[in-house]
Amino acid sequence: MKIFLDTADIDEISFAVSAGVIDGVTTNPSLIKQAVEKRSGSVNMEEYIEKILELTPGPVSLEVISVEFEKMVEEARLLHSRFRKHGNVVIKIPVCSSLDGVNNLYDGLKTIRKLAGESIPVNATLVMSPEQAILAAKAGAMYVSPFAGRIDDYIRDKIGMRRGRDYQKSEYYNFNLMKNVESLMIEKTLSSKNISSPKEVYLDNEVKDAVSKLNDNGISSGVELVKSIVTIFRNYGFKSQVIASSIRNARQVREMAEIGVDIVTVPFYVLKEMLT
């Protein structure tokens, strides 16, 4: 399993490279902006990106900021042509760039397809389901990045938990415990009803509600999301590599390795946590 560092901080990248433990870097516009501002704006952003590429012993993902097909293609071409001589540039494209679930719904896939046809390597980002991962792979993405931590947050939010109040961002999501909770909730729901057949259980709306709250369309955790995608890709020989993203703690890294994921991208604090 390869390890990418999810950062734009030169100091963090330099340390990880010197330790010989990272194989690439993933960034986004916010991370780059934060890193530049950390230096009081005393560095040129383009020169800063050049340094990241020259320092990193592998691919560096740079992300577009637009959501429309034509603009994403234009930005991707500019980023790739501007920085490719400094290192291994990969362009991050959201698999679904729609902001409202209606407009620009397929623009991400169209952009991935277009860039792949021009031999510009793409990292399909913001993947939230196995279905999206399949489409990204078929469109020609070199990398597909499922957001594991986002799925864990979403499921916790569905049952009324709130980050910062009931759990911290770096806190491990115990999906095995949650599966036991799911069984208890179903048992509690059934105990209050006069149900005599499997059909009645299956059709009961309260039972359906109890089950649906603890998963995302049958996916019970971010780890399970990545496992499903890895299994599907291997079943059908998809060439896209899976990057387990939105990683929140070292235990998740271990579980991703057990799944056999191609790559895991981690923030610097998780890299440190892996040693302690």
C-alpha positions, -999 to 999 in steps of 0.1 A, spaced: 0 0 0 13 34 -9 9 64 14 2 99 2 3 130 24 -28 151 23 -13 185 28 2 215 10 26 224 38 62 222 25 76 216 60 53 185 65 61 172 31 98 177 36 98 158 69 78 129 55 100 127 24 131 126 46 116 97 66 111 78 34 75 70 41 54 89 15 48 81 -22 28 112 -32 8 142 -21 -28 153 -24 -37 189 -22 -67 212 -27 -71 249 -32 -79 255 5 -48 236 17 -26 255 -7 -41 288 4 -36 280 41 0 270 35 8 302 16 -10 323 43 10 305 70 40 322 55 23 356 57 18 356 19 55 361 15 57 334 -12 44 333 -47 17 306 -50 29 292 -84 64 290 -71 52 273 -40 33 247 -60 65 241 -80 84 234 -48 58 208 -37 61 190 -70 99 191 -70 100 178 -34 75 150 -38 87 116 -49 55 107 -68 22 122 -80 8 155 -67 -29 161 -71 -39 197 -79 -76 205 -79 -97 226 -102 -121 252 -86 -148 254 -113 -179 231 -116 -188 236 -153 -174 212 -179 -157 238 -202 -141 257 -173 -129 225 -155 -113 213 -187 -96 247 -193 -83 249 -157 -71 213 -158 -52 219 -190 -36 251 -176 -26 233 -143 -11 203 -162 8 223 -188 20 249 -162 34 225 -137 41 191 -153 78 200 -160 83 203 -122 69 169 -113 41 143 -116 10 164 -119 -25 147 -114 -56 168 -118 -84 164 -92 -119 165 -106 -150 160 -85 -169 130 -98 -201 150 -95 -196 188 -96 -233 197 -92 -239 220 -63 -277 215 -63 -281 179 -76 -296 192 -109 -272 215 -127 -238 203 -139 -248 168 -128 -226 150 -154 -199 176 -159 -175 159 -136 -177 126 -156 -175 145 -189 -144 163 -177 -127 131 -165 -134 115 -199 -122 145 -219 -89 148 -199 -83 111 -200 -86 112 -238 -59 139 -237 -36 118 -215 -40 141 -186 -40 119 -154 -71 125 -133 -79 119 -96 -117 116 -93 -124 131 -60 -154 135 -37 -165 99 -43 -192 91 -18 -205 57 -32 -195 26 -50 -218 36 -78 -199 69 -83 -166 50 -82 -177 27 -110 -187 57 -132 -154 75 -125 -134 43 -134 -153 38 -166 -148 75 -175 -111 69 -174 -99 83 -140 -64 71 -131 -73 74 -94 -106 72 -76 -108 88 -41 -136 77 -18 -141 100 12 -143 75 41 -144 101 69 -172 120 53 -194 88 52 -187 82 89 -197 118 97 -228 115 77 -240 84 94 -233 99 129 -252 130 118 -282 110 108 -287 97 143 -284 132 158 -247 132 167 -228 164 160 -191 168 154 -174 189 181 -202 181 206 -206 143 205 -174 133 186 -142 149 174 -131 149 138 -101 126 145 -122 102 166 -126 66 153 -160 56 141 -168 22 157 -190 7 130 -191 -27 147 -206 -11 177 -231 7 155 -242 -26 139 -250 -39 174 -269 -7 180 -289 -13 148 -299 -48 160 -310 -34 193 -330 -7 177 -348 -32 155 -355 -54 184 -369 -25 204 -391 -15 176 -404 -50 171 -411 -55 208 -437 -27 207 -456 -42 178 -479 -71 172 -462 -85 141 -466 -121 132 -449 -126 98 -416 -118 81 -436 -98 55 -449 -75 81 -415 -69 96 -400 -62 61 -428 -37 52 -430 -20 86 -420 17 81 -406 21 116 -383 -9 111 -372 5 78 -365 38 94 -345 22 122 -323 4 97 -318 33 72 -305 57 99 -274 36 106 -261 33 70 -258 52 38 -277 32 12 -264 -1 26 -229 12 34 -223 11 71 -190 30 73 -162 47 53 -141 16 56 -170 -5 41 -173 21 13 -136 16 3 -139 -22 7 -168 -23 -17 -150 -2 -43 -118 -23 -40 -139 -55 -44 -158 -42 -75 -126 -29 -92 -109 -62 -87 -139 -82 -99 -139 -63 -132 -103 -55 -137 -107 -17 -136 -73 0 -140 -81 29 -117 -63 29 -84 -83 35 -52 -71 63 -29 -87 60 5 -93 96 14 -107 117 42 -88 96 67 -92 107 103 -70 84 124 -43 57 123 -68 28 130 -85 37 97 -51 34 79 -47 -1 93 -82 -11 83 -76 3 48 -44 -18 45 -63 -49 56 -88 -43 28 -59 -41 3 -65 -6 -9 -39 7 -34 -33 40 -17 -42 59 15 -38 96 18 -35 110 53 -30 144 70 3 149 88 -12 143 123 -24 108 112 11 101 99 25 110 133 -2 90 151 9 59 132 41 60 152 25 63 186 
